[in-house]
Amino acid sequence: MDDLDDMDHRIVSALRARGTDPRVAGAARALSWAGEHGALWLAAGLTAAAVDAPRRTAWLRGTALTAGAHVVSMGVKRVVRRPRPAHVVPLVRTAGRHSFPSSHATSAAAAAVVFGTLGVRAAWPLAAAVCASRLVVGVHYPSDVAAGAALGALTARLGADWMRGGTRD
């Protein structure tokens, strides 16, 4: 095991241990559940599009970018095929058995970028909480989460001009 793998294992073990507190475990499970397949972010984006008529197109495009980032992460995951942490007992079931990159982190970071562009200040802290939840529930290594967040942020930044083209101020 190289140094990065060793650090990944130690960090996920330490954070998973925090999940022994029922309050922490409950919050981590709820965040993981809400972030499944980007559901939290897609629902938020579609709701915002429904209520913010002047920026509806921007909200829809941002939501599409978030969904697109999630799809890209699933494709990368199928190529890389890194197994999930086996040295900790997970607190949640997962849709798949591969962990790199974290699709939760990908959609969370993409949403934080696009929603942040539209003025939603809570997007980044909520995205960070979703990312951390994946470590606490024991289904990802920190490098999975970091790579997913980078992929999501990059995907959203690449589409930012297209998204802003739908904003009428």
NORUR-V868644 format. One line per field, one symbol per residue. ss: DSSP state (A for helix, B for strand, O for the rest). phi: phi as a letter, one per 40 degrees, with the letter a starting at -180 (. if undefined). psi: psi as a letter, one per 20 degrees, with the letter a starting at -180 (. if undefined). A space follows every 10 residues. Layout:
ss: ???
phi: ???
psi: ???
This chain:
ss: OOAAAAAAAA AAAAAAAAOO OAAAAAAAAA AAAAOAAAAA AAAAAAAAAA AOAAAAAAAA AAAAAAAAAA AAAAAAAAAA OOBOOOOOOO OOOOOOOBOO OOAAAAAAAA AAAAAAAOOO OAAAAAAAAA AAAAAAOOOO OAAAAAAAAA AAAAAAAAOA AAAAOOOOO
phi: .ccccccdcc cccccccccc cdcccccccc cccccdfgdd cccccccccc bbdcbdcccc cccccccccc ccccccdccc gcccdbcbcc cbcbcabbbb cccdcccccc ccccccdcgc cccccccccc dccccccgba cdcccccccc ccccdccccc cccccccbc
psi: prgggggggg ghgghhhhjh phgggggggg ggghipkjgg hgggghghhh imghkggggh ghhhgggggg gghhgghhgg kpqrpijqoq iqqqhrjqip rohghghghg ghgghhhjjn higghgghgg ghhhghikiq qhhggggggg gggggghhjg ggghijpo.
